[in-house]
């Protein structure tokens, strides 16, 4: 990710597609994971990723973004597309927080195979974690995913969800408390 800021600036200045290709290669796997963990649908995730990057491509040269603000902007596009897709396909017009809770976020296989950060952080078995995660809200799961799996800082996560840094820290704290209680720790 060290090069992302360079790629963004180079693309904005030159418009050369090679820079956009590098941006895409750097960020696409993260956006794909974000979608896949929520939808558990490979084709839908790929379609949504394509739409995100079409929008990024159309608008990136019009913006003045640094690396962090680019990540926030891209994830906001991704989150909004997911919500729009969910609402379109379900006819759900509930408030945003309620919609986010209905969209699944985790795949049991993912946590069984790749949750070393959770194992390290909490020192427990994945089967227990999966049961405990089901007690969290969609937003809590999203924030934990971005913080511990995607290794994003609090400010970036706060920007994505348009919340304060303190609110994100509080969400993580409450989610961790729920997990500790569910885990009997």
Residue pairs with C-beta under 8 A, 6 or more apart in sequence:
1 26
1 67
3 22
3 26
4 23
4 26
4 27
4 67
4 70
5 66
5 67
5 70
7 19
7 20
7 22
7 23
7 26
8 19
8 23
8 60
8 65
8 66
8 67
8 70
10 16
10 19
11 19
11 20
11 23
11 60
11 61
12 60
12 61
12 63
12 64
15 61
20 57
20 60
23 56
23 60
24 53
27 71
27 74
28 49
28 53
30 150
31 49
31 52
31 53
31 74
31 75
31 78
32 45
32 46
32 49
33 149
33 150
34 75
34 78
34 145
34 146
34 150
35 44
35 45
35 48
35 49
35 78
35 82
36 42
36 45
36 107
37 104
37 105
37 106
37 107
37 110
37 145
38 82
38 103
38 104
38 105
39 45
39 48
39 82
39 103
39 104
40 104
40 107
44 85
48 78
48 81
48 82
48 85
49 78
51 81
52 74
52 77
52 78
52 81
55 77
55 81
56 73
56 74
56 77
63 73
65 73
68 153
68 155
68 156
68 159
69 159
71 152
71 156
71 159
71 160
72 156
72 159
72 160
75 146
75 160
76 159
76 160
76 162
79 160
79 161
82 103
83 96
83 99
83 100
83 103
86 92
86 99
86 102
86 103
87 93
87 99
90 102
92 99
92 102
94 102
97 137
97 138
97 139
100 137
100 138
100 139
100 142
101 137
101 138
101 139
102 138
103 138
105 138
105 141
105 142
105 145
106 130
106 133
106 141
106 145
108 130
111 118
111 126
111 129
111 130
111 133
112 126
112 127
114 149
115 126
115 129
115 149
117 148
117 149
117 151
118 126
118 129
118 148
119 126
121 148
122 129
122 179
122 180
122 183
122 185
124 183
124 185
128 182
128 183
129 179
129 183
131 182
132 178
132 179
132 182
132 183
133 141
133 179
135 178
135 179
135 182
136 144
136 175
136 178
136 179
139 161
139 171
140 171
140 172
140 174
140 175
140 178
141 175
142 161
143 157
143 161
143 168
143 171
143 172
143 175
144 172
144 175
146 152
146 156
146 157
146 160
147 154
147 157
147 172
154 165
154 168
154 169
155 165
157 168
158 164
158 165
158 167
158 168
161 168
163 171
